[in-house]
Amino acid sequence: MNREAAYRQAVAQAEEKKAQFLLSAQAAKARVAPARLKQDAKDKVISLATDGAAHAAAKVQENPVAAGAGLTAFLLYLARRPLAALFHRLHVRWKNPNPENEDG
């Protein structure tokens, strides 16, 4: 093979590699586009939530008493301040049943 043919072959190979590189760069650019990343994140969150819900439902079916106790404890934790205020009012009323009879 003479030098001119080798040169033309090298140029053709370089053009082919350049085209492959540009295609790869465009594909990478499309993968890191903000809209694509946002959609991928949404899809992953939805998938994890669905899988988590299915897993939780399976665990509740395996042991409903423990799940009920856990849910009750969580609800009591959420309602701790209103319950504390209620019990405080009941305690004050129990200790002092007739507040009108007091001097004051």
VMD Tcl script that draws the C-alpha trace (Angstrom):
set ca {
  {0.00 0.00 0.00}
  {1.47 3.33 -0.95}
  {1.57 6.38 1.29}
  {-1.34 8.16 -0.36}
  {-3.65 5.19 0.13}
  {-2.54 4.84 3.75}
  {-3.19 8.55 4.26}
  {-6.69 8.32 2.76}
  {-7.45 5.28 4.89}
  {-6.24 7.11 8.02}
  {-8.37 10.17 7.14}
  {-11.44 7.98 6.58}
  {-10.83 6.20 9.88}
  {-10.42 9.54 11.64}
  {-13.68 10.82 10.16}
  {-15.45 7.66 11.27}
  {-14.07 7.99 14.83}
  {-15.05 11.68 14.85}
  {-18.62 10.79 13.83}
  {-18.78 8.12 16.56}
  {-17.49 10.63 19.11}
  {-20.08 13.24 18.10}
  {-22.86 10.67 18.39}
  {-21.62 9.66 21.82}
  {-21.40 13.30 22.89}
  {-24.97 13.94 21.74}
  {-26.21 10.86 23.58}
  {-24.41 11.95 26.75}
  {-25.83 15.45 26.42}
  {-29.34 14.02 26.11}
  {-28.80 11.83 29.21}
  {-27.76 14.76 31.41}
  {-30.42 17.18 30.19}
  {-32.31 18.68 33.15}
  {-35.69 17.48 31.89}
  {-34.37 13.93 31.48}
  {-32.77 13.93 34.94}
  {-35.99 15.27 36.46}
  {-38.07 12.58 34.76}
  {-35.62 9.87 35.82}
  {-35.79 11.09 39.43}
  {-39.60 11.11 39.33}
  {-39.69 7.61 37.90}
  {-37.29 6.33 40.54}
  {-39.26 7.92 43.41}
  {-42.53 6.50 42.09}
  {-40.94 3.08 41.70}
  {-39.48 3.15 45.21}
  {-42.78 4.35 46.72}
  {-44.72 1.63 44.95}
  {-42.24 -1.04 45.99}
  {-42.21 0.30 49.55}
  {-45.99 0.29 49.76}
  {-46.15 -3.28 48.47}
  {-43.49 -4.35 50.97}
  {-45.31 -2.61 53.84}
  {-48.61 -4.20 52.87}
  {-46.98 -7.62 52.83}
  {-45.47 -7.05 56.28}
  {-48.83 -5.87 57.66}
  {-50.48 -9.01 56.34}
  {-47.78 -11.12 57.98}
  {-48.21 -9.54 61.42}
  {-51.31 -7.34 61.74}
  {-51.15 -7.01 65.54}
  {-47.67 -5.51 65.50}
  {-48.65 -3.20 62.65}
  {-51.71 -2.03 64.57}
  {-49.66 -1.44 67.71}
  {-47.08 0.49 65.74}
  {-49.73 2.61 64.05}
  {-51.40 3.30 67.39}
  {-48.08 4.35 68.91}
  {-47.40 6.65 65.97}
  {-50.84 8.26 66.21}
  {-50.44 8.76 69.94}
  {-47.09 10.38 69.29}
  {-48.65 12.74 66.76}
  {-51.47 13.63 69.18}
  {-49.28 13.93 72.28}
  {-49.77 17.67 72.87}
  {-53.58 17.72 72.54}
  {-53.79 14.60 74.71}
  {-51.51 16.14 77.33}
  {-53.65 19.29 77.38}
  {-56.81 17.18 77.73}
  {-55.40 15.15 80.61}
  {-54.16 18.32 82.28}
  {-57.66 19.87 82.10}
  {-59.22 16.66 83.41}
  {-56.70 16.54 86.26}
  {-57.43 20.15 87.23}
  {-61.19 19.49 87.16}
  {-60.78 16.35 89.22}
  {-58.63 18.12 91.82}
  {-60.97 21.11 91.95}
  {-64.55 20.00 91.21}
  {-66.21 23.27 92.36}
  {-64.15 26.27 91.24}
  {-67.09 28.65 91.97}
  {-66.91 28.00 95.74}
  {-63.35 29.25 96.04}
  {-62.48 32.67 97.47}
  {-60.61 34.66 95.03}
}
mol new
graphics top color blue
foreach p $ca { graphics top sphere $p radius 0.5 }
foreach p [lrange $ca 0 end-1] q [lrange $ca 1 end] { graphics top cylinder $p $q radius 0.2 }
display resetview
